[in-house]
Structure formats: C-alpha cells, structure tokens
Amino acid sequence: MIEIKLDPELQKVVDAAKAANPNPPHAADVPLAALRAGYVMISRLQSTQDIACDAITDFSIPGPVASIGARAYVPKGAGDQVLPGMIFIHGGGFMIGDLDSHDSTCRQLANSAGVKVIALDYRLAPEHKFPAAVDDCIAASQWIHEQASALSIDPDRIAIGGDSAGGNLSAVVVNHFAHNDGPRLAFQLLIYPGIDLGEDTESKQQLREGVTLDQKILNYFTEGYTGGLDVDLTDPRLAPSRMAHHHQVPPAHIVTAEFDPLRDDGKAYAGILQAAGVPVTYHCYPGLMHNFILQTAVVSSCHQAIEDMAAILKKALA
C-alpha cells in the first residue's frame, strides 16, 4: 500500500462523497443495471456539460452480429468541411459505459482537437462476453475507414483511442489491423488503458484498495468479460502487450494517473512500443485516479488533461 495524496480539488470530491454516504456498497456488489445507470449519472454530474458542437448525430454501423450504435461529433465552427477523425471507444470494464457516459469527453476532444469524433457503443459483457467487444470495435473501425469520405473524414488522418477498457480495445484494434493488412490508422490515444488483464503489476499491488478502482472491481470486470470461457488471459486480443511484435502500429500517446492500479499497464506498454521503434509519448498525471476524464467539471486538472490530449491529437493529425 502507498500513501494516497490526491489533487486537492479531487480530494474535496472524494471527501464530499464519503460525507454524503459513509458506508456505500462496493461497486462489485451493486446490481449491474444500477451500476450502469450510476456510472452515467456520475459522469453527467462530474463532467462538463453543455459543450456545444456544430452537430451531434446518432447512427448505426453494420456489425458482425447486430448493428453497432455510434455517435458523430462535428467540432464547433467546422461546418461541413472534411476533417481528421477519431474513433472513440469508451471505458467501463467491458461491462458498463455507453455513448452518454463519455459524451462530454467526446465533445471536448472534438472541439479542442478540431477532429470529427465517432464514438462506438459496442456490446457489453456479461451478456456479450469476449470477444464480442473486440469484434464490434474491429468491424466498426474498418467501416469508418471505408466510409470516411461519406463521413467527411480524411481517411489518411484517422486516430483511435479510449479510456480503460476502451484503451485496451483501441490497442487491440490497431494491432489487429497491423497484422492483418487492415487500414492504417494514423494515431492511437490510450487513456489509462488496461493492457494486461492477468499481469499483477506493482501499481496493482500498491492500490489493491484504491479510490475508484480496486482489485475487487478489477476481478469483477475480468470475470464478467471472460468468466466461463476457455480463454487464455495472455491472448493478444485480451492483452495487447502480448502481441508478437508492434513495429507496424501507429504512433501513440499513453496517459495514466498516479493513483490508478492500471498505471503500470500503460507505462509498460509505452516501453514496449518504444522498444519496437514506434513513436510514443507517455504522461502520468499526478494526484489523479482512474476515471479522471469524467471529472472535468469538478477538478480543473482533469479538464486540463483532456486539453493536453486534444493538443497532442491535433498535432498528430495535422
């Protein structure tokens, strides 16, 4: 265990939550429907609302089993011009999260980076276990690249990214494309990604009793995603760090938080990509914890972190 010294603004949020409910149930013990609804509710309460874009449109993408929900964000002032694009894959342990939970994040990235963001609503576990999410994200990303012109997106300037489970899935998609002659994406933005579900890193050991993410909820999500299946947790579709080689994947920016058990996953993956000759930058935000991109309205450093990521994304797709 380590001493957790959160950003002062974040500490106030944590303290207020404890004062309002001193003995809340653990997230893993909450009925899944309530957990999903609560995730969206908290993100709406803590993330910046009323960010105006030129257009926000829900639509469907053909999927391997059923249509995949998607939402397109046209940045403010862009009109109908052709823009760089970003495929955004939300986090939530493969079991929670949707287009609404990360709506604010997508709006801010679209406006600040000047990109057209396409967010994906892939199938969730445990109703749809591994590899359903992988298959949906690969199929949707392939379709977006093929339909780039119709979407007013430059096919040569498409990035992919997401947070937590979405970071995992983003890395899996680019690895799949690199090894199967798929479309060449231009950039990957991996935000506190869960890169190796079976690896017990130092940060996971130090933060087993973390603030928002602990070992119990990590186990719950892994069980929900893979439980009852004959799978190896070192499968590269689960653990993208286990891919045989990474030298053909696009440049990356990897973000972690100081008090996140997944911190070392992201840091290690940055090292793996760098060793393979992939241009990669890495930044760990001090005083923050898992899910910080959903706290932009209550913690100023969280808002600034997304601005930082947007600036890097804009430069990468320039």
VOPAGU-2260 file (C-alpha; in pm, 1 decimal, decimal comma):
REM VOPAGU-2260
SITE   aa  ch    i         X         Y         Z
SITE  MET   A    0       0,0       0,0       0,0
SITE  ILE   A    1     109,3     358,4     -60,6
SITE  GLU   A    2       0,3     690,7      79,7
SITE  ILE   A    3    -263,3     841,3    -149,3
SITE  LYS   A    4    -228,5    1219,9    -178,1
SITE  LEU   A    5    -490,0    1330,0    -427,5
SITE  ASP   A    6    -513,3    1659,2    -612,4
SITE  PRO   A    7    -675,8    1898,9    -356,4
SITE  GLU   A    8    -984,2    1953,8    -573,2
SITE  LEU   A    9   -1022,8    1580,0    -624,1
SITE  GLN   A   10    -980,4    1517,2    -251,3
SITE  LYS   A   11   -1273,2    1752,5    -185,2
SITE  VAL   A   12   -1488,6    1548,7    -424,1
SITE  VAL   A   13   -1389,6    1223,9    -251,5
SITE  ASP   A   14   -1449,4    1371,6      94,2
SITE  ALA   A   15   -1792,1    1505,8      -3,8
SITE  ALA   A   16   -1893,9    1163,9    -136,0
SITE  LYS   A   17   -1782,8     998,1     188,5
SITE  ALA   A   18   -1971,3    1254,4     396,7
SITE  ALA   A   19   -2288,6    1200,6     194,8
SITE  ASN   A   20   -2263,8     820,3     219,0
SITE  PRO   A   21   -2008,1     693,8     472,2
SITE  ASN   A   22   -2073,7     324,1     403,6
SITE  PRO   A   23   -2164,1     278,5      38,2
SITE  PRO   A   24   -2187,1     -72,2    -109,1
SITE  HIS   A   25   -1889,4    -182,0    -315,3
SITE  ALA   A   26   -1943,7    -132,0    -687,0
SITE  ALA   A   27   -1899,9    -505,1    -747,7
SITE  ASP   A   28   -2191,6    -575,9    -512,1
SITE  VAL   A   29   -2434,7    -336,2    -681,8
SITE  PRO   A   30   -2686,4    -484,2    -931,2
SITE  LEU   A   31   -2545,4    -440,2   -1278,5
SITE  ALA   A   32   -2835,3    -229,5   -1407,7
SITE  ALA   A   33   -2789,0      11,3   -1117,5
SITE  LEU   A   34   -2412,0      16,7   -1167,2
SITE  ARG   A   35   -2457,6     107,0   -1533,5
SITE  ALA   A   36   -2710,1     379,5   -1457,3
SITE  GLY   A   37   -2496,2     516,4   -1175,5
SITE  TYR   A   38   -2189,9     534,1   -1399,5
SITE  VAL   A   39   -2374,4     753,1   -1648,0
SITE  MET   A   40   -2529,1     964,9   -1373,0
SITE  ILE   A   41   -2195,7    1033,1   -1200,3
SITE  SER   A   42   -2027,1    1116,4   -1530,6
SITE  ARG   A   43   -2301,4    1370,4   -1604,1
SITE  LEU   A   44   -2267,0    1522,1   -1257,1
SITE  GLN   A   45   -1887,4    1545,3   -1265,9
SITE  SER   A   46   -1804,2    1610,6   -1631,1
SITE  THR   A   47   -1850,5    1942,4   -1810,0
SITE  GLN   A   48   -2196,5    1978,4   -1961,4
SITE  ASP   A   49   -2338,4    2195,8   -2240,3
SITE  ILE   A   50   -2028,0    2184,1   -2461,8
SITE  ALA   A   51   -2168,2    2295,6   -2798,0
SITE  CYS   A   52   -2063,4    2124,5   -3119,9
SITE  ASP   A   53   -2175,7    2204,9   -3473,1
SITE  ALA   A   54   -2360,1    1874,4   -3495,8
SITE  ILE   A   55   -2405,3    1558,8   -3290,8
SITE  THR   A   56   -2567,4    1267,4   -3471,1
SITE  ASP   A   57   -2654,7     914,6   -3357,2
SITE  PHE   A   58   -2642,3     643,9   -3623,0
SITE  SER   A   59   -2574,4     272,1   -3666,9
SITE  ILE   A   60   -2280,4      82,4   -3811,0
SITE  PRO   A   61   -2313,6    -269,9   -3953,4
SITE  GLY   A   62   -2171,9    -517,2   -3704,3
SITE  PRO   A   63   -2073,2    -884,7   -3706,0
SITE  VAL   A   64   -2388,2    -984,0   -3514,9
SITE  ALA   A   65   -2609,3    -674,9   -3490,2
SITE  SER   A   66   -2589,0    -304,5   -3565,0
SITE  ILE   A   67   -2338,6    -109,4   -3353,4
SITE  GLY   A   68   -2455,8     220,5   -3212,0
SITE  ALA   A   69   -2238,8     522,3   -3286,4
SITE  ARG   A   70   -2240,7     898,3   -3232,2
SITE  ALA   A   71   -2065,1    1154,4   -3453,3
SITE  TYR   A   72   -1941,1    1488,2   -3318,6
SITE  VAL   A   73   -1863,6    1772,4   -3559,1
SITE  PRO   A   74   -1650,0    2034,9   -3381,0
SITE  LYS   A   75   -1781,5    2385,1   -3331,7
SITE  GLY   A   76   -1716,0    2605,7   -3632,6
SITE  ALA   A   77   -1623,8    2318,6   -3865,6
SITE  GLY   A   78   -1938,0    2314,3   -4074,6
SITE  ASP   A   79   -1930,1    2054,3   -4349,9
SITE  GLN   A   80   -1555,8    2059,2   -4421,1
SITE  VAL   A   81   -1354,4    1738,7   -4440,3
SITE  LEU   A   82   -1173,8    1684,9   -4109,2
SITE  PRO   A   83    -936,8    1444,8   -3940,0
SITE  GLY   A   84   -1127,3    1179,8   -3746,1
SITE  MET   A   85   -1106,1     997,5   -3416,9
SITE  ILE   A   86   -1270,7     668,2   -3330,3
SITE  PHE   A   87   -1350,2     683,6   -2957,6
SITE  ILE   A   88   -1406,8     364,9   -2755,3
SITE  HIS   A   89   -1546,1     421,2   -2406,2
SITE  GLY   A   90   -1423,6     256,2   -2090,1
SITE  GLY   A   91   -1614,8      76,1   -1816,7
SITE  GLY   A   92   -1450,8    -260,8   -1762,8
SITE  PHE   A   93   -1616,6    -406,5   -2075,7
SITE  MET   A   94   -1940,3    -414,6   -1872,0
SITE  ILE   A   95   -2060,2     -55,8   -1819,5
SITE  GLY   A   96   -2046,1     273,5   -2008,0
SITE  ASP   A   97   -2214,8     389,9   -2326,2
SITE  LEU   A   98   -2242,5     685,4   -2562,1
SITE  ASP   A   99   -2384,0     903,6   -2284,1
SITE  SER   A  100   -2122,3     826,2   -2017,5
SITE  HIS   A  101   -1844,2     972,2   -2233,8
SITE  ASP   A  102   -2044,6    1234,4   -2423,1
SITE  SER   A  103   -1868,6    1529,1   -2255,8
SITE  THR   A  104   -1523,8    1380,7   -2326,1
SITE  CYS   A  105   -1605,4    1336,9   -2694,4
SITE  ARG   A  106   -1739,5    1691,4   -2723,3
SITE  GLN   A  107   -1428,2    1839,5   -2564,5
SITE  LEU   A  108   -1190,3    1631,6   -2778,6
SITE  ALA   A  109   -1379,7    1719,5   -3096,0
SITE  ASN   A  110   -1376,9    2093,4   -3030,0
SITE  SER   A  111   -1026,6    2124,6   -2886,1
SITE  ALA   A  112    -854,3    1894,3   -3136,7
SITE  GLY   A  113   -1060,5    2001,7   -3437,5
SITE  VAL   A  114   -1149,0    1644,0   -3524,6
SITE  LYS   A  115   -1469,8    1461,9   -3607,3
SITE  VAL   A  116   -1515,4    1210,3   -3327,7
SITE  ILE   A  117   -1705,9     886,5   -3386,4
SITE  ALA   A  118   -1792,0     717,5   -3055,5
SITE  LEU   A  119   -1879,2     347,2   -3051,7
SITE  ASP   A  120   -2143,6     167,8   -2843,3
SITE  TYR   A  121   -2003,2    -185,2   -2858,9
SITE  ARG   A  122   -2169,3    -488,8   -2699,2
SITE  LEU   A  123   -2111,6    -523,6   -2325,3
SITE  ALA   A  124   -2040,2    -820,6   -2102,7
SITE  PRO   A  125   -2161,4   -1031,6   -1932,6
SITE  GLU   A  126   -2446,8   -1052,8   -2182,9
SITE  HIS   A  127   -2187,3   -1049,1   -2460,4
SITE  LYS   A  128   -1857,5   -1191,6   -2341,5
SITE  PHE   A  129   -1514,6   -1177,0   -2506,2
SITE  PRO   A  130   -1455,0   -1138,6   -2797,6
SITE  ALA   A  131   -1783,3    -957,6   -2872,6
SITE  ALA   A  132   -1644,1    -613,2   -2786,7
SITE  VAL   A  133   -1328,8    -682,9   -2989,1
SITE  ASP   A  134   -1526,8    -798,6   -3291,0
SITE  ASP   A  135   -1756,6    -494,0   -3276,8
SITE  CYS   A  136   -1472,0    -243,9   -3247,3
SITE  ILE   A  137   -1273,2    -401,2   -3530,5
SITE  ALA   A  138   -1577,5    -412,2   -3760,0
SITE  ALA   A  139   -1684,4     -56,2   -3675,1
SITE  SER   A  140   -1333,5      85,3   -3717,8
SITE  GLN   A  141   -1298,6     -90,5   -4054,9
SITE  TRP   A  142   -1634,7      50,3   -4165,8
SITE  ILE   A  143   -1549,5     404,0   -4053,1
SITE  HIS   A  144   -1227,2     395,0   -4253,8
SITE  GLU   A  145   -1407,4     260,3   -4561,1
SITE  GLN   A  146   -1684,1     521,6   -4529,6
SITE  ALA   A  147   -1452,7     808,8   -4437,8
SITE  SER   A  148   -1538,2    1020,3   -4741,9
SITE  ALA   A  149   -1911,5     984,5   -4681,3
SITE  LEU   A  150   -1849,6    1086,7   -4318,2
SITE  SER   A  151   -1647,6    1394,1   -4428,8
SITE  ILE   A  152   -1335,4    1245,6   -4267,8
SITE  ASP   A  153    -988,9    1236,1   -4420,7
SITE  PRO   A  154    -911,7     859,3   -4441,6
SITE  ASP   A  155    -540,0     924,9   -4400,6
SITE  ARG   A  156    -589,7    1112,1   -4072,5
SITE  ILE   A  157    -795,7     884,9   -3850,6
SITE  ALA   A  158    -692,7     821,0   -3491,2
SITE  ILE   A  159    -835,1     572,7   -3245,6
SITE  GLY   A  160    -846,8     595,1   -2868,8
SITE  GLY   A  161   -1034,0     545,8   -2548,4
SITE  ASP   A  162   -1006,2     509,9   -2175,1
SITE  SER   A  163    -952,7     199,8   -1959,1
SITE  ALA   A  164   -1126,5     -90,5   -2136,6
SITE  GLY   A  165   -1158,5     143,6   -2434,6
SITE  GLY   A  166    -782,2     189,9   -2431,1
SITE  ASN   A  167    -741,2    -186,7   -2431,6
SITE  LEU   A  168    -980,9    -222,9   -2725,2
SITE  SER   A  169    -814,1      61,1   -2918,2
SITE  ALA   A  170    -474,9    -109,2   -2886,8
SITE  VAL   A  171    -629,1    -442,1   -2989,1
SITE  VAL   A  172    -783,4    -284,3   -3299,8
SITE  VAL   A  173    -459,6    -124,6   -3423,9
SITE  ASN   A  174    -266,3    -445,4   -3353,6
SITE  HIS   A  175    -524,7    -645,8   -3547,2
SITE  PHE   A  176    -507,5    -409,9   -3843,4
SITE  ALA   A  177    -126,5    -412,5   -3841,6
SITE  HIS   A  178    -113,1    -792,5   -3850,5
SITE  ASN   A  179    -399,6    -849,8   -4094,0
SITE  ASP   A  180    -338,3    -588,5   -4364,2
SITE  GLY   A  181    -616,9    -371,1   -4226,4
SITE  PRO   A  182    -646,9       4,7   -4263,7
SITE  ARG   A  183    -352,2     206,9   -4143,3
SITE  LEU   A  184    -475,3     434,4   -3867,0
SITE  ALA   A  185    -271,5     747,2   -3802,9
SITE  PHE   A  186    -252,5     761,3   -3423,5
SITE  GLN   A  187    -362,3     595,0   -3101,6
SITE  LEU   A  188    -456,8     774,5   -2779,9
SITE  LEU   A  189    -464,4     530,0   -2489,9
SITE  ILE   A  190    -602,3     675,1   -2165,9
SITE  TYR   A  191    -517,4     471,4   -1853,7
SITE  PRO   A  192    -554,5     154,7   -2061,0
SITE  GLY   A  193    -596,4    -191,6   -1913,4
SITE  ILE   A  194    -327,8    -358,9   -2120,5
SITE  ASP   A  195    -275,5    -695,4   -1948,9
SITE  LEU   A  196    -569,0    -838,2   -1751,8
SITE  GLY   A  197    -359,2   -1111,5   -1593,6
SITE  GLU   A  198     -43,2    -918,8   -1501,8
SITE  ASP   A  199      -4,4    -831,6   -1132,6
SITE  THR   A  200     195,1    -509,1   -1156,7
SITE  GLU   A  201     344,3    -303,4    -876,5
SITE  SER   A  202      71,0     -39,5    -908,6
SITE  LYS   A  203    -198,7    -307,3    -881,4
SITE  GLN   A  204     -32,3    -435,9    -567,3
SITE  GLN   A  205       6,0     -87,2    -418,3
SITE  LEU   A  206    -352,1      15,3    -495,9
SITE  ARG   A  207    -547,2    -300,9    -420,8
SITE  GLU   A  208    -767,5     -79,2    -202,8
SITE  GLY   A  209    -777,3     210,1    -449,8
SITE  VAL   A  210   -1015,4     503,4    -450,4
SITE  THR   A  211   -1228,5     437,5    -758,3
SITE  LEU   A  212   -1072,0     119,0    -892,3
SITE  ASP   A  213    -952,3    -164,3    -671,2
SITE  GLN   A  214    -869,5    -531,8    -702,8
SITE  LYS   A  215   -1225,1    -643,9    -628,0
SITE  ILE   A  216   -1378,1    -444,2    -913,2
SITE  LEU   A  217   -1094,7    -544,0   -1148,3
SITE  ASN   A  218   -1167,8    -909,6   -1071,5
SITE  TYR   A  219   -1540,2    -845,8   -1117,7
SITE  PHE   A  220   -1488,4    -694,3   -1461,3
SITE  THR   A  221   -1246,3    -968,1   -1572,5
SITE  GLU   A  222   -1489,6   -1236,8   -1457,9
SITE  GLY   A  223   -1776,9   -1064,1   -1635,4
SITE  TYR   A  224   -1579,7   -1035,8   -1959,4
SITE  THR   A  225   -1411,9   -1377,5   -1966,7
SITE  GLY   A  226   -1568,9   -1592,0   -1691,1
SITE  GLY   A  227   -1685,3   -1936,9   -1800,4
SITE  LEU   A  228   -1487,3   -1920,2   -2123,6
SITE  ASP   A  229   -1191,5   -2132,2   -2221,7
SITE  VAL   A  230    -961,8   -1835,9   -2276,2
SITE  ASP   A  231    -601,0   -1754,3   -2200,2
SITE  LEU   A  232    -557,1   -1410,5   -2043,1
SITE  THR   A  233    -236,4   -1374,1   -2247,4
SITE  ASP   A  234    -438,6   -1381,5   -2572,2
SITE  PRO   A  235    -330,5   -1059,5   -2753,3
SITE  ARG   A  236    -698,4    -973,4   -2803,0
SITE  LEU   A  237    -719,6    -950,0   -2422,9
SITE  ALA   A  238    -364,0    -836,9   -2353,1
SITE  PRO   A  239    -234,0    -628,9   -2647,1
SITE  SER   A  240     110,5    -617,3   -2485,4
SITE  ARG   A  241     139,7    -989,4   -2566,5
SITE  MET   A  242     125,7    -932,7   -2942,2
SITE  ALA   A  243     428,8   -1090,3   -3110,1
SITE  HIS   A  244     552,6    -759,3   -3249,5
SITE  HIS   A  245     433,7    -398,9   -3258,5
SITE  HIS   A  246     657,2    -227,4   -3512,4
SITE  GLN   A  247     377,4    -168,5   -3766,5
SITE  VAL   A  248     132,7       6,8   -3533,6
SITE  PRO   A  249      73,1     385,0   -3545,2
SITE  PRO   A  250     235,0     638,8   -3311,8
SITE  ALA   A  251      82,2     656,9   -2965,9
SITE  HIS   A  252      26,0     885,5   -2671,2
SITE  ILE   A  253     -38,6     696,8   -2346,7
SITE  VAL   A  254    -187,1     862,3   -2040,0
SITE  THR   A  255    -200,6     727,7   -1684,8
SITE  ALA   A  256    -289,2     856,3   -1337,3
SITE  GLU   A  257     -65,8     843,2   -1030,8
SITE  PHE   A  258    -318,7     666,4    -809,6
SITE  ASP   A  259    -459,0     419,6   -1059,8
SITE  PRO   A  260    -384,6      46,1   -1031,7
SITE  LEU   A  261    -361,4      42,4   -1413,5
SITE  ARG   A  262     -79,5     299,7   -1406,9
SITE  ASP   A  263     195,9      44,6   -1469,6
SITE  ASP   A  264      -1,7    -122,0   -1751,7
SITE  GLY   A  265      14,0     199,1   -1953,4
SITE  LYS   A  266     372,5     276,4   -1860,4
SITE  ALA   A  267     489,1     -73,6   -1955,8
SITE  TYR   A  268     304,4     -60,1   -2287,3
SITE  ALA   A  269     470,6     269,9   -2371,6
SITE  GLY   A  270     803,8      94,5   -2317,1
SITE  ILE   A  271     702,8    -198,0   -2537,4
SITE  LEU   A  272     601,7      30,5   -2823,6
SITE  GLN   A  273     913,7     241,5   -2786,6
SITE  ALA   A  274    1133,4     -69,4   -2795,1
SITE  ALA   A  275     959,9    -169,3   -3119,3
SITE  GLY   A  276    1050,9     165,2   -3273,8
SITE  VAL   A  277     701,7     313,6   -3252,5
SITE  PRO   A  278     696,0     689,0   -3180,4
SITE  VAL   A  279     532,9     711,2   -2839,2
SITE  THR   A  280     486,6     971,8   -2568,8
SITE  TYR   A  281     378,2     898,2   -2213,6
SITE  HIS   A  282     241,0    1114,0   -1934,5
SITE  CYS   A  283     130,2    1023,1   -1582,2
SITE  TYR   A  284     -93,2    1284,6   -1420,5
SITE  PRO   A  285      -1,8    1341,0   -1055,1
SITE  GLY   A  286    -270,4    1337,0    -788,9
SITE  LEU   A  287    -536,6    1187,5   -1015,2
SITE  MET   A  288    -704,5     848,0   -1021,6
SITE  HIS   A  289    -887,7     619,5   -1260,5
SITE  ASN   A  290   -1182,2     774,0   -1448,8
SITE  PHE   A  291   -1041,7    1126,7   -1424,5
SITE  ILE   A  292   -1153,7    1220,7   -1776,3
SITE  LEU   A  293   -1509,8    1204,3   -1640,8
SITE  GLN   A  294   -1438,2    1463,8   -1368,5
SITE  THR   A  295   -1370,0    1772,5   -1577,5
SITE  ALA   A  296   -1639,3    1986,9   -1412,3
SITE  VAL   A  297   -1517,1    1931,2   -1057,5
SITE  VAL   A  298   -1137,6    1904,9   -1092,4
SITE  SER   A  299    -960,0    2165,2   -1305,3
SITE  SER   A  300    -656,7    1942,3   -1367,4
SITE  CYS   A  301    -887,5    1681,3   -1523,6
SITE  HIS   A  302   -1022,5    1938,6   -1768,4
SITE  GLN   A  303    -666,5    2045,8   -1848,3
SITE  ALA   A  304    -560,6    1685,1   -1903,5
SITE  ILE   A  305    -814,5    1646,7   -2184,3
SITE  GLU   A  306    -698,1    1976,5   -2331,0
SITE  ASP   A  307    -343,3    1835,5   -2324,9
SITE  MET   A  308    -456,6    1520,0   -2504,7
SITE  ALA   A  309    -650,5    1721,8   -2760,0
SITE  ALA   A  310    -343,8    1933,2   -2837,3
SITE  ILE   A  311    -135,2    1619,2   -2894,3
SITE  LEU   A  312    -411,1    1465,3   -3108,9
SITE  LYS   A  313    -442,3    1782,4   -3316,8
SITE  LYS   A  314     -68,1    1792,6   -3379,6
SITE  ALA   A  315     -53,4    1422,4   -3466,4
SITE  LEU   A  316    -330,1    1459,5   -3727,5
SITE  ALA   A  317    -217,8    1794,9   -3867,6
